[in-house]
Amino acid sequence: MTVFCLTEIEPGGAVADASLRALTLARELSGDVAAVVFGTAPALGDLAAHGVSDVYAVSGIEGYAPQAWARALAGLLTEAEVIIAAATDRGNEVLAHLGAITGLPMAANCAAVSAEAGPESYAIVRQRWAGLLLEEAVLEAPVALLTVATDAVTATMADVPGVCAVHSVTPSLREGDLVVRAAEAPAGAGGASLATARVVVGGGRGVGSADGFAALDELASLLGGVVGVSRVVTSEGWRPHTQQVGQTGTKITPDVYLACGISGAIQHIAGCSGAKHIIAINTDPGAPMIARADYAVIGDLHEIIPALVKAIRDRS
């Protein structure tokens, strides 16, 4: 069995953590694992360590163009039995386009996959209702299209590292494939996106205003992370929806999530529960986020964050 994994690469060349999780699940299908990459050249050592034997480097597409990326993947279908991506905004969008182009069914937010259901059949477990419910199903398709829930699988290295052979791919595109295309600047000091950042500094209603986020932006920059927000912040127009963490935003899996002035509604918890460590700053000791945090600071974030920024700068 050959499993192809749409692998997202951060601007510095590191493999996105969400994609490492997808590669881990791909290995569990007991086959050869190939990575498909666009744009930035990948760190081949990271891919090899996670069991990748072949890397398909796609050229000729500038920036992020979901339909063009899907068209490139469609050109590789004859070599694949499964195509996997992380269930990030990009992964879900590109595989949805691929399903539309090929007529193949797609299963999103998978937590487990097995090829033991029979020929061209895959037993899957996938998250529903922001992970509150697990659905068992069988996907029947000559080529399975799957995205992997970013908080459902822990990234692990392969017992036997792969040896990456790099193949150059120039896809045959159609008119209109590049109509929708995004060119992005790095989202933070480390160039990471909200879905792949190792550190996220979150802000909620307690920040008080759009101007109040200046200190959080500075802290995120010092930590090499990015800023995330709660739904109320986007509703107030203080920050864009692209920064929202939660059920209707982005699900994050950072090493550290610092939640500042966020009460912790269940929809927000659904988006940040994949964080390895949660630190909460809030004036309300009874806030749900305090109960979910590994560490909590009861106090005014407008005093605590500037003090933390100063302490970090003093140590630099």
Secondary structure as UniProt FT lines:
FT   STRAND          2..6
FT   TURN            11..12
FT   HELIX           17..27
FT   TURN            28..29
FT   STRAND          32..38
FT   HELIX           44..49
FT   TURN            50..51
FT   STRAND          52..58
FT   HELIX           66..74
FT   TURN            75..76
FT   HELIX           77..79
FT   STRAND          82..86
FT   HELIX           89..102
FT   STRAND          106..118
FT   TURN            119..120
FT   STRAND          121..128
FT   HELIX           129..131
FT   STRAND          133..140
FT   STRAND          144..148
FT   TURN            150..152
FT   STRAND          165..169
FT   TURN            175..178
FT   TURN            189..190
FT   TURN            194..196
FT   STRAND          199..203
FT   HELIX           205..207
FT   HELIX           211..213
FT   HELIX           214..222
FT   TURN            223..224
FT   STRAND          226..229
FT   HELIX           231..235
FT   TURN            236..237
FT   HELIX           241..243
FT   STRAND          244..245
FT   TURN            247..248
FT   STRAND          256..260
FT   HELIX           266..272
FT   TURN            273..274
FT   STRAND          277..282
FT   TURN            285..286
FT   HELIX           288..292
FT   STRAND          295..298
FT   HELIX           301..315
//
